Amino acid sequence: MLTKRFGDYCSDIYVNIFVIPLIGILTIINLIILYITDTFKSDYSITNKIVLTLLSILIISLTIGYLATNQKPLYRFDTISKLSTYKKNYSLEMFKNNNYQIVVIDNHYQCYYKGKYVIENNILKLQDLNDAINTDRQISNKYIINNQLDTLKPLNQGYPYLVLFHDSIKILR
């Protein structure tokens, strides 16, 4: 399973709507031009090699993307502000191999912040998190785990509680 830390990143709606289709259209135009020039030479070896290379890259990319996004977190916590009227939605997802992922969802973009977590004496520590910059002071780097595991209480002042997402049913310990 691909739950390794590959770094923080953001993606927005404009890339999916404009950039990716534009690259696809330009690729198709180039293939048509290559096909037309190959028909005059009666040799389709260049076009065949390019099409096979592009298809191989597409299949490998889709396979890696599917494996990376198809991972199931052990737990998912949402901020209490998500339940209110706060503009952005913040989620903390924790995986088996002590990796976490914070997902920030806004209307036009999504950001992912990744790192390692450690649990010691009922205290959850999120390492590699610059919380003031990355999460708009919505997710802290230290939380107290209560016995029912339905909420996480932040140790730092000014941060909201994290509430267990209803589909997360595993036991954290």
Backbone hydrogen bonds, N-H to C=O, Kabsch-Sander energy under -0.5 kcal/mol:
donor,donor_aa,acceptor,acceptor_aa,energy
3,T,1,M,-1.5
6,F,4,K,-0.8
9,Y,112,Y,-1.9
11,S,110,Q,-2.8
13,I,108,H,-2.6
15,V,12,D,-0.5
16,N,12,D,-1.1
17,I,13,I,-1.9
18,F,14,Y,-2.8
19,V,14,Y,-1.2
20,I,15,V,-2.4
22,L,18,F,-1.8
23,I,19,V,-2.5
24,G,20,I,-2.2
25,I,21,P,-2.6
26,L,22,L,-2.4
27,T,23,I,-2.1
28,I,24,G,-2.2
29,I,25,I,-2.4
30,N,26,L,-2.2
31,L,27,T,-2.3
32,I,28,I,-2.3
33,I,29,I,-2.3
34,L,30,N,-2.5
35,Y,31,L,-2.5
36,I,32,I,-2.5
37,T,33,I,-2.3
38,D,34,L,-2.2
39,T,35,Y,-1.7
40,F,36,I,-1.1
41,K,37,T,-0.9
42,S,38,D,-1.2
43,D,38,D,-1.6
48,N,44,Y,-2.5
49,K,45,S,-2.2
50,I,46,I,-2.3
51,V,47,T,-2.7
52,L,48,N,-2.5
53,T,49,K,-2.3
54,L,50,I,-2.7
55,L,51,V,-2.5
56,S,52,L,-2.3
57,I,53,T,-2.5
58,L,54,L,-2.4
59,I,55,L,-2.5
60,I,56,S,-2.5
61,S,57,I,-2.5
62,L,58,L,-2.5
63,T,59,I,-2.2
64,I,60,I,-2.5
65,G,61,S,-2.5
66,Y,62,L,-2.3
67,L,63,T,-2.4
68,A,64,I,-2.3
69,T,65,G,-2.0
70,N,66,Y,-1.3
74,L,94,M,-2.4
75,Y,94,M,-1.5
77,F,92,L,-3.0
78,D,163,V,-3.0
79,T,90,Y,-1.7
80,I,161,Y,-1.8
82,K,79,T,-1.1
83,L,79,T,-0.7
83,L,80,I,-0.9
84,S,80,I,-0.7
86,Y,81,S,-1.4
89,N,105,I,-2.7
91,S,103,V,-2.0
92,L,77,F,-3.3
93,E,91,S,-0.5
93,E,101,Q,-3.0
94,M,75,Y,-2.4
95,F,99,N,-2.9
98,N,95,F,-1.1
100,Y,115,G,-2.8
101,Q,93,E,-2.4
102,I,113,Y,-3.2
103,V,91,S,-2.3
103,V,101,Q,-0.5
104,V,102,I,-0.5
104,V,111,C,-2.6
105,I,89,N,-2.9
105,I,103,V,-0.6
106,D,104,V,-0.5
106,D,109,Y,-2.7
110,Q,11,S,-2.7
111,C,104,V,-2.4
112,Y,9,Y,-3.3
113,Y,102,I,-2.3
115,G,100,Y,-1.6
117,Y,98,N,-2.3
118,V,125,K,-2.1
120,E,118,V,-0.5
120,E,123,I,-2.3
123,I,120,E,-1.1
124,L,143,Y,-2.9
125,K,118,V,-3.1
125,K,123,I,-0.6
126,L,124,L,-0.5
126,L,141,N,-3.0
127,Q,116,K,-2.7
127,Q,125,K,-0.8
129,L,126,L,-0.5
130,N,128,D,-0.6
131,D,129,L,-1.1
133,I,130,N,-0.8
134,N,130,N,-2.5
135,T,131,D,-1.4
137,R,131,D,-1.3
138,Q,135,T,-1.5
143,Y,124,L,-2.4
144,I,153,K,-3.3
145,I,122,N,-2.9
146,N,144,I,-0.6
146,N,151,T,-1.2
149,L,146,N,-0.7
152,L,162,L,-2.5
153,K,144,I,-2.2
155,L,142,K,-2.2
156,N,142,K,-0.6
159,Y,156,N,-0.8
162,L,152,L,-2.2
163,V,78,D,-3.7
164,L,150,D,-3.1
165,F,76,R,-3.7
168,S,165,F,-1.7
169,I,167,D,-0.7
170,K,74,L,-0.7
173,R,171,I,-1.0
